[in-house]
C-alpha cells in the first residue's frame, strides 16, 4: 500500500483516517488543516447514513457517547404550536437500519482521536503533501467554518444551554422568514439560528423557552446561495476532495456535512480496489459520488429557501401542506427523507 496524506481536522478527516486504515493503508499521515480549533462545531447530528459508518469503523458501539432523540418536531416560533411530528428512536432505527444520534462534537472528536491512534502532524502545503504522498485527501475547506461571501445573504448563530423542556426531541422552530434548529447531546441543548441577513432576530417573536438561547447566541458564520452549487470535480491530480472541502461549512442544517463521511468510506474502497492505478480509483470515486453531491446541494438550497420564505402567504401554504401531510399521510412525509437516510455506502461499497 502507498503513502496517504489526510489534511484536516473535521469529522470527515477522522472518518477518512479510520476508513483508510480499514482498507489496509498503514502509511497514513494526518496533517493539521486551516480550520482554527475555536471554529469547530459544538454538536453533530448523525443520521443513519452517517451513524452506520461509525458503527462499522470503531470496535465498540459509540451510541452510549451520544444522545438519541425520540422524535422530530416542527413548531411555530411564538406559540410553540406543534405543526408536525415524526418518530425517531426505535422506529427510525428499524426503518433505516441505524439510529439517529446527536453527539457533543468535542466528545466525539476526542473518542475518535483515541481510536485512530495516529496523531496529527504540523500543517503542510497541499503541493508539498501531493509531492510526498501517492494520495492526498483534502477534508476541510481552506477557509473553515466561517467560509462565506463578503456579503452573505444569510447569517448563522449558535447557542448552547444546560437544558430545555423539549430536550428529548429534535425541534425545528419556524419563524417569520427565520428558523431555529434545536437538538441535545448528553450534556447540553444546542440551538442553530438562521435568518436572512436583512431580517434581524426579534426575541419577542419567539417562545419564552427560547429566550435564554437568544440571549446567549453568537454569530458563527454566513452563507450565500452561491455556496450550493455542487462541484463537477472531486479530484485533481492525486488529490481527492471530500464534500467538506468543496462546500463551505454552512451549518444551515446540523447534518449538512455528513456527506463527507460517505465520501471518506467510498474513497477508501475505491483506492483499495484500484490500488495499481490511483487515477482510475479517483475517477471511480468521482463517478459514484458526484450525483450524491448534486442532490445534497439542491436539497440544502431548497431547505434554506423554504424555511426563510419572506412571503406570509407562501409560508401559510407551506404550513398547511406540512400539517396535512404529517397527520393524514405520514408515510409520504417519511418517504421524502428516505433518500438521505437510506443511502448506505457500506452495503454498496463494502
N, C-alpha and C positions, 0 to 999 in steps of 0.2 A: 504493500500500500504506500501511496505517496504522501508528501507533506501537505497539510491543510492549515490555512490560517483562517480564524474566525474573528472578525473585527466587530466589536460592540459589546454592550453590557445589558441589553434588553432581554426579556424573556425568550424572544426568538433566538437570540445568540446562545442562550443557555441550552435551549432545546436542540439547536444545531450541534452543539458540542456533545450532548448525550446521544443524539441520533447518529452522528458520525462514528462515535465510539462503538455503538451497537452494530454498525455496518462493517466493523473491522478496521477502521482507521485508528491508528495508535499514535502517529506523529502529528498531533494536533496542537497548534499554537494559538492560544486565546489572547487577543490583543485588546487593550482598552480602546474605546471609541471616543467620539467627540461629545457625547452626552454627559452633562455635569450630574454628579450624584443627586443634587437637590432637585433635578428635573425629572427624576424617576417618578412614575405614578405611585399612588398610595394604595390602590386596590386593583386586583384583576378579577374579572368575571369570566370563567372558562365554561363555555357550553360544551355539549357532548363532542363536537368536532375537535375541541382542544383538550378536554379532560381525558379523553381516551388515549391521547398521545402520552400524557404524563403517566397514566396507568401502565402503559406499555414500556416506558423507559426507566422508571425507578423501581427498585426491587420490592418496595412495600407500598401499600396503599397510602396516598397522601391526603385522602379525604378528611382524616382527623385534623389536618392542619388548616383546613378550610371550613367554610360555613355553607350549608345547603339551604337556601330559602325554600319555603313550601309553596309559594305562589308568586305570580307576576300580576301586578295590578296597574291600572290606569285610573288616575283620579284627577278631578278638577282642582285647580290651584287654590282657590279661595275656600270653597266649601268642603273639600276633601270627598265629594260625592264619588262613589265607586262607579266608574264608567264601564270598565271591562276587567275581567279577571281570567287568567288561565292557570292551570295547575302546574306545579313544578314537583320537586321531591321525588317520591317513588314513581308516580305516574310518568314524569318526564324520563326517568331512567329506564323504565320499561319500554317507552316509545323509541328512544334513541340509543339505548344500549350503554349509556354512560351518564353520570349526573351533571347537572349544572352546579358549579361550586364557585363561591366567592372567596378569594384569598387576600389576606394582607400582603401587599407587594413586598415589603421588606422581609416578612417571614418566609414567603415562598422563595424569594431570591436567595436568602441565606441557606435554606434547606437544599436547594438545587446546587448551590456552590459546593456544599459538603459532598453531595452525591457525585458531582463531576470530578472533584479531587484534582483539578488541573488549574492552578492559579492564573489569574490574568497577568499578562506582562505589559510593560510600558507601551504606549502608543507607537505605531509605525505608519508611515505614509502608505497610502494604497498602492502606489507604484513600487515601493520597496517590498511590500508584502507580496505583490504579484511576482516580483523578480525572484524572491527567495522561496516561494512555495508553488507547488504544481496547481493548487486550487486555493482561491481566496473567497471567503463567504463574507459579504458585507451585510450586516444585520441591522444597523442603525442608520437613520438619516443623518447626514453630515451636520444638520442644524438642530437636531434633537427635538424635544417636546414643544419648544417654543416656535417650531417651524410654522411660518405663516407669511402672507404677503405683508408688505409695508402698510397697506391699508386694508386689513381683514374685514370681511363682510359680517363675520360672526365672532363673538367673544365667548370665551370659556372660563368658568370659575370653578373652584373646588373648595369644599369644606368637610371637616370630619368632626363628629360629636361622639361622646361616650355612649349614647343610647337614643332611641326614638321609639314611640309606641308601636310603629309598624316595622320593627327591625326584622321580623321573620319573613317579610315579603320584599321582593324587588319591585319598587314603585316608580312609575313614570307619572310625574305631576305635569299636567298640561295647563299652561297659562295663555295669556293673550299674545300669541306670537313668540312665546318663550317656553322652555321646558326644563324640568329638573329631574335627573335620574338619581334615585336613592337606592343604596344597597349596603348590606352589612357584611363584615367579616367577623371573626370570632371576638374581636376586641372593640371595634368601633363601627359607627354608621357613617357612610360616606355619601356626599352629595355632589353631583356634577350639574352646574348651571350653564345653560346655553341660550344665548339671545342674539338677535340681530344687533349689529354694532350701533345702530341708530335708535335702539329702544332700550333705555336703561331699566334695570330691575326696580320695581317698586314693592318693597316688602309688604305693604298694606294690601296688595292684591293676592297675597299668598296665605296659606293656612297658618294658624297660630303655632302649630307644631314645627313649622319650618323657620320660625323667626330667629332662633339661636343659630341655625345654619346660615341664614342670610347675614347675620352679624359677624360670622367667622369666615365668610367666603373670601378667597383671594384669587386673582386672575392667574391662570396658568397658561394661557395662550389664546390664539385666534386662528381662524381658518377662512379661506376664500373658496368659492365654488370651483376655482381653477385647480384646487387640490384633489378633485375627484375624477381626474382623467387617468385611467389605467395605463401604465407603461406598456409599450409594444415590445420592449426588450427586457428580458430578465437576466441577461448576462452580457458581458463584454470581454472578449479575450478569454482569460481563465478566471474571471471574477463573476461570481453568481450573486444576485441581489435578492434578498428576501423582501417580502411585502413591506416590512417595517423600514427598509432602506429606501424604498421607492416612493412611498406616500408619507406626507407629513403626519406626525402623530397627533391627530386632531382631537381625539377623545370626545367626539360628538356622540359616540356610543361607548360604553365601558368595555365592550367586547370587540371594538373596531380593529384591534391589531392581532386578533387570534389567527388571521390568515397566515401570518409569518410562521406560526408553529407548524401549520400544514406544509408550508414551503420547505421548512427545515427537514421534515421527515422525507418528503418526496425527493428532495435534492440528494440526501444521503443514500437513498435507494438507487437513484439513477447513477450516481457516481460509483456505487458498488457494482451495478450491472454493467457499466461501461468503463470499467477500470482501465482497459487498454487504450481507450480513446476518450479523453476528457471532453473534447469538443462535441462528440456525439452525445455524451451524457448531459452536457449543458443544454444542447439543442432539445433533447427529450424532456428535460426539466421545464424548459420554456414552453414547449408544445402542450404539455399536460396542464401546466399551471396558469397559462395566460387567460383561458376562458374564465377560470375562477376569479382571477383578479378583476376582470371586466365586470363580472356580475356583482362582486362585493362593492366595487367603486360606485356602480349605478345604484345599488341598494342604499348605500350610505348617503349618497346625494339626495335620493328620494326621501329618506328618513329625516334628514336635516330640513329640507324644504317643507315637508308635510307638517312637521312639528313646530316650525316657525312661521307658519302661514299668517300673514297680517290681516287677511280679509275675514271679517266676522262671519259672513255668510258661508264662506268655504270651510271655516273651522266648524261651524254648526253642522254642515253636511257631513264632515268627517266624523264628528261625534255621534251623530245619528247612525251612520253606517257601522261604526265600530261597536256601538251598543247592541244594535240588532244582530250583527254577525256573531258576537260573543254569546249572546243569550239564546238566539234561535238556531245558529249554525256554528257551534263551537268547533266542530271537526274541520270546517273550512278555515276558521281562524288558525287552527293548529297547522293545517296543511300549508299555509302561507309561510311558515317559518321552517318547514321541513328541509328545504333546500340548504339551509345553513347548518342545521344541527345533525342531519342525517349524513352529511358528507363525511365519508370515512376513508381517509387516506391510508390507514393501516390495512384495511381489507383490500384496497385497490393496489397498494404498493408495498406489500409485505416482502 
